[in-house]
Amino acid sequence: MNFIDAITKYLSYVTAFIMATLVVLVVYDATLRYLFSEGSTALQELQWHFFDVVILLSIAYTLKHNAHVRVDIFYDKFSRKKQLFVNIFAYLFFILPFAFLIIYISLGFVEMSFAQNEASSDPGGLPYRWIIKSLIPLSFTLVVLQTLKELVTDFREWRSL
């Protein structure tokens, strides 16, 4: 199970690098646009693609570090055993079914994009849109793997309490 954490960890380094690159691209694009009245459709689309990569590849990392959105009004007051039970319940009945649904739906979406060799409809836009779309099933596969790892870890702790 440590290999799942390792994958998530190394992907976080990739997303950190992409985020830093994204910041540079945004500054560069804004400078071109506002100081020199120049712009690039491809550059703007690249920014959106980088943003997509950061979001999609960070979902599993967020789950690993328990930084996801949750209503903590009651959760914080629960005993550790109840918190673990809530986590296990959420993994089994919310996260895993949702992730499998997204994977199932997005595979056809990516396949169609690849078959059509989908590209930007804007002049000067980026080609090969299927590449960015292929991150959807990939990222949710990573979510499934991370969820299974967290499920096993939390279940073991819950049983020991």
N, C-alpha and C positions, 0 to 999 in steps of 0.2 A: 504493500500500500504506500510505501514511501516514494515509489516512483511517480505516483500521482501528484504528491506534494512537490516533487522535483520538477515535473513538467509545468505545474502551475507557477512555481517560483521562477523558472527560466523564462516562461512567457511573460511574467511581470517585468523582467529586464527588457524584453523586446518591446513591450508596450511603453515602458519608461523612455526608451530610446525614440520610439515613434512619437511620443508626446513631446519630447524635446524638439524633435524635427518639426513637428506640427507648429510649435510656438515660433520657430524660426521662419517657417513658411508664411504664417499669418502676418508676422512683422514685415517680411519682405513684400508680401502682396499688398498690405496696407500702405507701405511706403511707396510702392509703384503707383498705386491707385490715387493716393491723395497728394503726393508731391510731384509726380510726373504724369498724371492723368493717363496712365497705362494700366491695362488689366489683361488677365489671361483666364479664359474659361477653364482650361486644363488645370491651371494652378488652383483655382477655386474648387474644382472637383476633386483634386488630389487632397486638399485640406479636408473635405468631407469624407473621403475614403479613409484617410488617416484617423479621423475622429471615429469612424465606424470600427476600424481595427482596434483602437484603444478601448472602446466600449465593449465590443464583443469578446475580446480576449481578456478583459478584466472581470467578467462575471464570476468565473470559477475562483479567481483570486479573492474576490470580495466574499464569497461563500466560505472559503478556507479560513479567512481571518474574522469571520462572524461580523462583518461590517455591512451586511445587507439590511434592507429596510424591514423593520419589524415594529409592531406596536408594543412598546416596552412598559406600558402603564401597569399591566399585571405581571408580565414576565419577570421583571426585576424583583418583584416581591415573592416570587415562587421559590421554593426550596430547589436545590441543585437537581434533585431527582425529578421534580416536576418540570424544570426547565429542559432537562434531557428528554423527557417524555414528549414535550411540546415540539422539540427539535425533530425527534424521530417521527412523530406524526406528520409534521410539515414536510419532511423529506419524502415520506412514503405517499402522502396523499395530495401534495401540492407541487413540490419542486420536480420530482421524477416524472409524474404524468405530464406536467406542462412541458418539460424539456423533451420528452419523447414525442409529444405532439408537434412541437416546433421542428424537431429533426424530421419527422415524417412529412410535414407540410413543405418544409424548405427544400428537401431533396428534389422534388418535382420542379420547384421554382428555380433552383440552380441548374437542373438538367435542361429546362426550357431556355434559360439564358445562355447556356453553353451551346446548345444546338442552333440557336439563332445568331450566335456570335454577337451578342448584345453589346452595343456601344452607346455612348452618350448621343442623345438626339441634338445636342447643341453643337454648332459649328466650332471646331477647335477643342471639343471635349475629348475625354479619355475613351479609348477602346477597351475591350475585354472586361466589361462590367461583371461578367460571371465570376471573375476572380474574387472580387469583394463579396459577392453574394455567397460564394462557397464558404466563407467564414461563418455564416449563420449555422449550418449543421455542425461544422467543426467546433464552434464555440459551445454549442449546447451539448455536444458529445463530451467536451471537457467538463461541463457542468454536471452531467450524469456521472462521470468518473469521480469528480470531487465530491458529489453528493453521496455516492456509495462509500467512499472513504470516510466521510464525516458520519454517515449512518453507522458504519461498523464501529468507529471510535466511540461515538455517543452511546451506542447500545452496550458496548463492553463496560463503559463507565456506569451506565444506568444499572446494569446487572450487579455490579460490584457494590453499589450503595445499599 
